[in-house]
Amino acid sequence: MTIPAFIIKNALRNKRRAALSILSVAVSLFLLVTLQVALRELTLPPEDVGAALRVAVRNKISLANLLPARQLPIIERIPGVESVTPFTWFGGKYKNEEGMTFAQFAMDAKKLRKVFGEAKMSEEEYVAFENQRNACIIGRITAEKYRLKRGDRITLESTVYPVTMDFQIVGIYSGTVDDRNMLFHQEYLDEASGLPGMVGMWWMKVTSAEAMPKVIQRINDTFANTSAEVRAESERAFQLSFISMWGNIRILVTSVSSVVVFTLVLVSASTMSMAIRERFRELAILKALGFRRRELFAFILAESFGLAAVGGLIGIGSAYLLYTYGDISKLTSGVFVVFEVTPRILAFASLVAASLGILASLLPSLAAARMSVVEGLKTLD
Amino acid sequence: MALPLKYNFRNVFVRWRATLATVTGIALVVAVFVLVQSLAVGLEKASQNTGDPRNVMVARKGSTAESSSQVTREQSRNILYLPEIARDARGRPLVSADVVILVNLPRRDGTGEANVTVRGVTPMGMDLRPQVTLTHGRWFNPGRREAVVSQKVARRFAHCDVGGRIRTGGTELTIVGWMDGDNSAFDSEVWMDADEARSAFDRDNYSSLLVRVADTNQMAALAKRIESDKRASLRAEPEIAYYSAQTRTAGPIRILGNFLATTMSIGAIFAAMNTMYASVGARTREIGTLRVLGYRRRSVLLGFIIEGVILAGLGGLLGCMLALPMHGYSTGTLSFDSFSEVVFQFRITPWLAAQGVIFAIAVGFLGSLLPAVRAARLPVISALKAV
């Protein structure tokens, strides 16, 4: 019998225990990967292709305060600004749903292509959206969720404006990181609400990445000390400011992950020691036969490492497969749209699995090293 | 005949090393479960603990939060003298027209910014909310840009100490005092004078009306009267019911807690199984002896299940104890209802702790079931022969 065969035989001789150990490692690593990915998605949301050139402008008091529409021509004149559109949160409830299930924004339809170019639609759909007053376009995910198609009419009751509005879907777009939003005409909203002259935000595209800091500075300065001071920031900064609102969620997920890792180490280490302690007699015989401590260490380490590696492979692998090929927005009922298992997370989880295998073999190795042959031979269980 | 409980107890502690690891593992699982759920409980409690049973909240129909609601001055005048509304000693109706604005403020620890609810409140509105008391400094004076912050908000946001100044848009507010909302939703708010708030933030309309009814039996009648005015399109409901419904944020936290509990409990069940199988394996002879002594298979089965349950139950208790120091600890997150920071506490209720222990016991039961069946099925003779 070769030495690797000996180690494998040893690891699998109590098949049930081997299976249980592997599975508990697998479950824990699956959970670890899930939490890490969730944390990443929460704190570093995915970025759109066009984000590098986009600037978001909101009321300085807070996002919930509106901006006067008269700011538009002033912003458009700022050098470096390519195209500007209003972007107004409608907060509509669809059908009899309890709350809002997808976001809707009122905007300038003619600016869609220039500002949010990554939204893919046919030419025909673009033209229809630009020219029809009550037209709206929706993201692919929302369209699939509610089985909506072009030509359908939908009614939304706003939680922000005292209106209920009817729209006709003229296009279904895809290609953005979150194909869920609905977009419609700002003019249509102004008309329905009877409150023209106010918009939610301004979103714009700048001519180049170099121009961006200057544009942001100019916009902030232009409206300083007016009745509606603004905060202009890059799309990324705007997203990150949203994340800051989540408050202590990050600490929560991080501490839960640490507890998971700790529990995992504890349980697996105890299982491993159990497996070794059962074999003290055998180890004593090996010692008596002339195997050295070093070799015994290697046997124990290889066995423990092997079990952890297999468990890790199953846990990390299934998480990877599930989140890469599964429909994550369905699984989390829309909380997450993207759930990307990055190489970094894979590496971190593998590292945890490997350290686990090594750590778990330490205690039993020490015990095995310390025992004398005679004592070991006397051990019964 | 059942095995004496003492036998089970002592067995749990004989192989203490393996047992300890399993008990600790289960304890950590239970601690995580209890802590995450206690966040959801804390959020719900803060909403449910808000309001006075005699008050009615009036807001725009369709709005989900006061900050997105609007009540015009005309609508407010029409409601003021409705017959069901209580009057004070001087005959003034007990009605407060508030304005609620969300303001973006930097966090105290410098990790970013968040929206905070600023409530412009009338003196009447303060009387209608007896839960709120001043703890430091003084109340704001009408006509001045002064504000009083909840002390829980003050601990989380910059420049909120008494004497500090918060700048928002073109407005600067001086903090003149701290208040305490008695663990209600008001703990997440900043208060200032209503008229001052309307001028500082350029608002014509009010956000909501808070109305005291003379007789709580007339609450429904008042609500009906207000809602029957189709042009106004307002909604009236008991203040307590209004706030109790604002618990949407708790949903995802509960989902997270349940997901963690399910996944981690699967791991814990495997661990408990391992421990129990090892225990059965080591005690093969002992089991044989018990059977020879006349104990039946089902007593052995029950005995091992009881052992598993004791083991896990201990873990559950330990887990609750680990979680307990967090009880009452204040934390905050984004409320999905008001789109602003909601401050609340970890709340470990007796029922939640009991749930944790029950959960642990379930893990123990499931983990020991198969090993116990194996123990019960051991053939007597070969068991006796085992070394």
Interface residues (C-beta under 8 A of the other chain):
Chain A: R16 R17 L20 S21 L23 S24 V27 S28 F30 L31 T34 N59 K60 I61 S62 L63 A64 N65 G91 K93 G99 E157 S158 T159 V160 P162 T164 N225 T226 S227 A228 E229 R231 L240 S241 I243 S244 M245 W246 G247 N248 I249 L252 V256 V259 V260 F262 T263 L264 L266 V267 A269 S270 T271 S273 M274 E278 V335 L380 D381
Chain B: R17 A18 L20 A21 T22 T24 G25 L28 V29 A31 V32 V36 L39 R60 K61 G62 S63 T64 A65 S67 S68 Q70 I101 L102 V103 N104 R107 T111 G112 E113 A114 N115 T168 G169 G170 T171 F201 D202 S233 R248 P252 I255 L260 T263 M264 I266 G267 A268 F270 A271 M273 N274 T275 Y277 A278 G281 A282 T331 G332 T333 L334 F336 F339 S340 E341 V387
